[in-house]
Amino acid sequence: MNKKKPSLFTIRKKRKEKHPQIIVGADRTSFESVGLTHSRRSGKSYNNPLPDNPNKKNQTQSYFKKRIIRDFKFLFSKAFKNYQLSNEDIEEIKKFLDKKKKK
């Protein structure tokens, strides 16, 4: 069976979540993702800012959440076509993931 491997750093909608999710990890049955939002804070913690907004139609500042969610692949929709992460955004997310793995 020749299945296409999902690409990392794509943006998808997750069932029962209000915000789009950035895929940061994948295995056979699940995705790891972080939420994408316009809010500076989530609860008591501050979100990490992105240099560019992935939605090119919207020019407001966007952030990604510090919480990594791991859930089944079937709960995620197809990748959004109108959202595109820049290289600076991807580097910022990779720095965050490296710090998170060191803890």
N, C-alpha and C positions, 0 to 999 in steps of 0.2 A: 504494500500500500504506500503510495507516494503522497504524503501529506506535507503541505507547506508549513514551514516553521514560522511562528508569529514573530514579527519584528518587535524589538524593544523600543521604548520611548515613543509609542503610538498612543493616541488619546482615544479612549472608548467610554461609553456610558455603561454604568453598572446598575443592575436592577435594584430598586429601592434606595438608591443614592441620588441626591439632588445635584451633585457636582460631577463633572467629567473626571475620569481617572487616567493618570499617566502610568502605563505599564512599565515597570522597572525590572521585572523578573518573570520567568515562565518555566514550567516543566510540563510533563505529559498531561496533567489534569487540572492545573491551577495557574493563576496569575498572581504576581505581587504587584501592588499598585499604590500610588500616592494620589491624594485628591488635589484637584485644581480649583482655585477659588479667587475671588476678588477681595475677600475680607483679609484685613491685616492680622486679625487674631482668630483663633479657634479655642474657645473657652478661655483658660488662663495663659495659654502658650501663644507665642507669636509664630506666624507662618513665615516660611522662607520666600523672599521675593525672587521673581524671575526677571532677568534683564529685558526680555521682549515678551509681549503678549502673544500666546500661540494662536489666538483668534485674530486674524488680520483685520477684520471688520470692526473690532473693538480696540480702542487705544488706551483704556484705563490700565493701571498697574495690576498685574496678576501675581498670585502666590501659589506655592504648593505646600500642602500640609506635612507635618513632621511624622505623622502616624502612617506606618506601612500596613496595608491590608492584604491578606492572603485569602483568596477565595477561588471557587471552581470556575473554569473557563466558560461554562454554559450560562453563567450569570452576567456575562459581559456581551455587549452588542458588537457590531462590526466597527472598525476604526472610522473616526470622523475624517472626512475629506477636507473640510475647511479649516482644520486646526493643524498647524505645523510648528514644531519646536525648532528653534534656531540652535546653532552649534554652541552658543554661549549658555542657552538654557540647559542643554544636555550636559555640559561641563559642570554647571552649578548643581544639577541633580546627582551627578556622579560623585562630586565632592561630599555631598550630604550622605550618600550611601556608604562611602568609604569611612566616614566618621562614625556612622551608625554600626558598621560591622566591627570596628575596633573596640567598641564598648563591650 
